[in-house]
Each structure stands twice: as C-alpha cells, then as structure tokens.
Amino acid sequence: MRFLMTTNTEMSDIVENVEKNFLENYVDGALPGVLDFAIDVILAFVVFLIGTRIVKWVVKLLTKSMQRANAEQGVITFVGSVCRYTLYFILILMILSHFGVTASSVIAVLGSAGLTLGLALQGNLSNFAGGVLILLLKPFVVGDYIIENTDKQEGTVTEITIFYTKLLTIDNKAIMIPNGTLSNSSIVNVTAMDKRRLDLRFNVAYDSDIAKVKEILTHVVLEDAAVMKEEDKNVFVSDLMDGYMVIGARCWLKKEDYWVARWRIMENVKVTFDKEGVSIAFPQLEVNVKQ
C-alpha cells in the first residue's frame, strides 16, 4: 500500500514537472514571436499616425498651390479628394508590406475580385465618372445656384467632392446629390449669366385705361433703380383673356439684384394700382339662368 502511494506521488511530481517544463518551453518559444508582433503593431500604428499627418500636409500643399494658380474651387476640392484617397491607399500598402504582404499580392487579390467590386461599387464608380464629367464640361461651378430637374432639388453649389456635390438651400439646408445623378439629368444653372430678364404679368379689367396702366408700369417697373438702363425694356398688352386683359412688363436685372428688385417692384405696382384706382382682375364666370 505504501509502495502504491509513493508511486502515485512520484507520478504526480513527474506530470507536474512535465507540464511546468512544457509551459516554460512554450512561453520561451512563443514570447519572442508575441513581442515581435506587438512591436510590429506599434510600429504600424506609429507609421499610420505619421503617414496621416503627411497625407494632410500634402493635400494642404496641393490645395494652396492650386489656389495660387486661380483654379476653380470645384476642381480644387475634387483633385484634393482624389489625392487624399490615393495617398491613403499607398499608406495602407506600406503598412501591409511591413507585415509581409506584398503589393503584388494585394493587386492580384484586387484583380481577382475586380468583377465583384465593380458590381458592388458601380454606383460609386458612376458618381466618380460623373464628377470628372462635371469638372470637364463645367455645367456649373462652386458658387452657382442650380436646379436639378429630376428630383426638383435646388441650391447654391458649395462643394464638388469625388462622389457627391453639396448644395446649400436658401433656408440653410445642406443637400448631398450624387455626381452620377447630376451628370445624367437636366440642370438649370440660374446664376451662370451676369444678368436675368424680369417678366411680369398683371391682369386688369377691360374697362381699365390701357394707356394709364402702361404709364404706371413704365414709371414703377422700368424706372426702378435696379433695372439695367442700357438693356431692352418695354410694356405691352400680352393677352386678351375671358374677363380680363394681361398687361406685361419686361426688363433686365443683374443676377444679384433679381429677387430683391422683383419683390420691391411687385409691391410698388400693387400700391400704385390702388392709389390710381386700377383694379387687378381675376377670372370670373357669369351664369345666366333661363326661366
């Protein structure tokens, strides 16, 4: 019985020693690899931080250079976006190469997955191509007020990025429209030209004095301070409708004065009509009842 107990004790010591030696050997063998991997991760993190700062510095330097060259703001933003994404891609390749992943391997993987990526990112590729077309054809630039006729969205262009164009509405809402949508839809560029024509129509009763109405419109509309004196301007009878006639006025305004001048002129016409006894007509229907 004492022999068996001694034997069991010795076997336990042997097993414990074996386990202890195994753990020590495993730790001694794995510890250098773990330390090396931890050092690689730290170095990769440091490289990423430094690379991020370098990317920002290069993009900032490129932006300032293009600004000194008087490039359009849309071109500056778009080229800056392309440069930023390209430099980040190169930075990621450098970090992967530190872990033993070669650039050729990455390119081979991207090539084999090209079809899948193309199908998955076809919307973004379309937006990128649309951005290139916008910059080349220049249907609008940063600062223009545009109306996109597909979804009836409108606003001032504040930024043209690699995938999206940013609009700011008159009530200070930001709209992000894909470049692909803008390049494939009809666009109205309201502020592309330096001047805009103002067309006004007023409905007056048939018993109104046409000469008096035209004189009022000439004085209020055509002699307004914002009207461009050197451009064509006139007052005319536009239409003869059922129950009223339409008197029109046409003149030219600078694009920056258009809305303020239009609102002022409309108010002045109404005040003057009331003062001179000219009534603004509205459609009427006469019903004759036969007994």
ChimeraX attribute file (.defattr): number of C-alpha atoms within 10 A of each C-alpha:
attribute: neighborCount
match mode: 1-to-1
recipient: residues
	/A:1	6
	/A:2	7
	/A:3	8
	/A:4	9
	/A:5	10
	/A:6	11
	/A:7	12
	/A:8	12
	/A:9	12
	/A:10	12
	/A:11	12
	/A:12	12
	/A:13	12
	/A:14	12
	/A:15	12
	/A:16	12
	/A:17	12
	/A:18	12
	/A:19	12
	/A:20	12
	/A:21	12
	/A:22	12
	/A:23	12
	/A:24	12
	/A:25	12
	/A:26	11
	/A:27	13
	/A:28	11
	/A:29	11
	/A:30	12
	/A:31	12
	/A:32	11
	/A:33	12
	/A:34	12
	/A:35	11
	/A:36	12
	/A:37	13
	/A:38	12
	/A:39	12
	/A:40	15
	/A:41	15
	/A:42	12
	/A:43	14
	/A:44	18
	/A:45	13
	/A:46	12
	/A:47	16
	/A:48	17
	/A:49	12
	/A:50	12
	/A:51	19
	/A:52	16
	/A:53	12
	/A:54	14
	/A:55	19
	/A:56	15
	/A:57	12
	/A:58	16
	/A:59	19
	/A:60	14
	/A:61	13
	/A:62	16
	/A:63	19
	/A:64	13
	/A:65	13
	/A:66	18
	/A:67	13
	/A:68	9
	/A:69	9
	/A:70	10
	/A:71	12
	/A:72	13
	/A:73	18
	/A:74	24
	/A:75	24
	/A:76	20
	/A:77	18
	/A:78	22
	/A:79	20
	/A:80	22
	/A:81	16
	/A:82	14
	/A:83	17
	/A:84	17
	/A:85	13
	/A:86	12
	/A:87	18
	/A:88	15
	/A:89	11
	/A:90	13
	/A:91	19
	/A:92	15
	/A:93	16
	/A:94	19
	/A:95	19
	/A:96	15
	/A:97	14
	/A:98	14
	/A:99	12
	/A:100	9
	/A:101	13
	/A:102	14
	/A:103	14
	/A:104	9
	/A:105	11
	/A:106	14
	/A:107	13
	/A:108	12
	/A:109	11
	/A:110	13
	/A:111	12
	/A:112	11
	/A:113	11
	/A:114	13
	/A:115	11
	/A:116	12
	/A:117	12
	/A:118	12
	/A:119	10
	/A:120	11
	/A:121	12
	/A:122	12
	/A:123	15
	/A:124	17
	/A:125	17
	/A:126	17
	/A:127	24
	/A:128	21
	/A:129	16
	/A:130	22
	/A:131	27
	/A:132	20
	/A:133	16
	/A:134	21
	/A:135	17
	/A:136	10
	/A:137	10
	/A:138	11
	/A:139	16
	/A:140	19
	/A:141	21
	/A:142	18
	/A:143	17
	/A:144	18
	/A:145	21
	/A:146	21
	/A:147	19
	/A:148	17
	/A:149	13
	/A:150	12
	/A:151	9
	/A:152	8
	/A:153	14
	/A:154	20
	/A:155	22
	/A:156	23
	/A:157	21
	/A:158	19
	/A:159	21
	/A:160	27
	/A:161	23
	/A:162	25
	/A:163	22
	/A:164	22
	/A:165	24
	/A:166	19
	/A:167	26
	/A:168	18
	/A:169	15
	/A:170	11
	/A:171	7
	/A:172	10
	/A:173	9
	/A:174	15
	/A:175	18
	/A:176	14
	/A:177	17
	/A:178	22
	/A:179	27
	/A:180	23
	/A:181	18
	/A:182	22
	/A:183	19
	/A:184	10
	/A:185	12
	/A:186	12
	/A:187	18
	/A:188	15
	/A:189	17
	/A:190	18
	/A:191	17
	/A:192	16
	/A:193	10
	/A:194	10
	/A:195	16
	/A:196	17
	/A:197	17
	/A:198	17
	/A:199	11
	/A:200	17
	/A:201	16
	/A:202	20
	/A:203	20
	/A:204	21
	/A:205	18
	/A:206	15
	/A:207	10
	/A:208	16
	/A:209	12
	/A:210	16
	/A:211	8
	/A:212	12
	/A:213	20
	/A:214	18
	/A:215	13
	/A:216	18
	/A:217	25
	/A:218	18
	/A:219	13
	/A:220	18
	/A:221	27
	/A:222	22
	/A:223	14
	/A:224	15
	/A:225	11
	/A:226	18
	/A:227	20
	/A:228	17
	/A:229	14
	/A:230	7
	/A:231	10
	/A:232	11
	/A:233	18
	/A:234	13
	/A:235	20
	/A:236	16
	/A:237	14
	/A:238	14
	/A:239	13
	/A:240	12
	/A:241	12
	/A:242	11
	/A:243	15
	/A:244	20
	/A:245	23
	/A:246	19
	/A:247	20
	/A:248	18
	/A:249	20
	/A:250	18
	/A:251	21
	/A:252	20
	/A:253	21
	/A:254	17
	/A:255	15
	/A:256	12
	/A:257	13
	/A:258	17
	/A:259	13
	/A:260	10
	/A:261	19
	/A:262	17
	/A:263	10
	/A:264	13
	/A:265	19
	/A:266	14
	/A:267	13
	/A:268	16
	/A:269	17
	/A:270	15
	/A:271	11
	/A:272	16
	/A:273	17
	/A:274	12
	/A:275	10
	/A:276	12
	/A:277	9
	/A:278	18
	/A:279	15
	/A:280	16
	/A:281	16
	/A:282	13
	/A:283	10
	/A:284	9
	/A:285	7
	/A:286	6
	/A:287	6
	/A:288	6
	/A:289	5
	/A:290	4
	/A:291	3
